[in-house]
């Protein structure tokens, strides 16, 4: 984990429902216990990996690489494709589709083929 990723994880720790005043409520057995995810350079908390880390998709993809992740051809970000033909992330797909459709329409009109 790079330092920038570590800082991003530290910011996300505050979004965890078990984080309270620097302590972990899951590990609290009568005496306060420091949240291990907030002081570690690795992903050791299962709850954090399962529930909090997916809130930041790019960070999750970078820290938990999976085989079915692809790189968007437009923005170069990682995304999980819905099919094996997917080339663009869900944010870029409608923009690229609109651009391609407009270019196709321009070509059709320029060639003089009208309905």
N, C-alpha and C positions, 0 to 999 in steps of 0.2 A: 504494500500500500504506500503510495507516494504521500508526501506531506499535504498536498492539496486535497487528495482523497481523504486523508485523515481529518483535515479541517471540515470537510463536507460531512463526514460521518459524525463528527462532534456536534455540528449544527443539527443534524437529524436526530441525535439522541434526545434532544429536548422535545421532540414530537412523540416520543414513546409514551404510551399510557402508563407504563410502570415506572417512569422516571419522575422522582419528586425530590426537589432540593438537592440534587446530586446523588441521591440514593436510589437503589432498586427495590421496588415494593415486592417483587417476586422472591428476592433473596432475604427479605426481612423476616427473621424468625424470633423476634423479640428485641433484637438490637439492630440498629441501623447498619446497612452494608452499602458501601460505595458501589455505584453502578460500574461493573467491569468494562462495559463497552465504552464508557466515557474516558477511561484511562489506558485503554489498550490500542496498540497499532494493528490489531488483527480483529477479524469478525468472530467473536467468541460467544456471543449471545444468540441463541437460536430464535428467540422471540424477535429480536431486532432484525435478523436476517429474513424472517418470514413475514413480519407485519410492517416494519418501518422502512427498511431499505428499499422495497419496491416503490415507495413514494417518489424517489429520485431514479427514474428509469436509466439514465446514462450511467450514473454511479453504480447502480445495481448490475448493469451489463458489464461494466469494467471490472468490478470486484468479483462477480460470480459469473465468469464466462461459461456460456452454454453452447453446445454444438449447433443449436438451431437459431442462432442469432445471425443477422445479416447487417451489412453496412449500407446505409441509404446512399443511393447514387447522387442525390441532390445535396444533402447537408452533411454527409459523411458520418452521421450518428448511427449508433447501434439500435436495432429494433428486432422484434420477434415477428417474422412474416406469417401472414395468414395462409399463404400457399407457397409452393415452391417457385412460382413465377414472380412473386413480389420483388420489386426493385426499389421501392420508395417507402419511407416510414409513413405512418398514418397522418402526420402533420404535412408532409411534402406532397403526398399523393394527389390530393385535390388540386393543388396549385399546378403541378406538372401536367395533370390531365387537362385542366383548363387551357394551359399554354399550348399543349399538343392539339387540342381540338380547334383552337383559334388558328393555328398555323395550317391545319388541314383545311379549314374553311377558306382561308385566304388563297391557298393553292387551288382549290376547287373553283373559286370565283375568278381567279386569274386565268384559268384555262378556258373559261367561257362555258362551262357545263352548268346550265341552270335547269331547274326542274320545270 
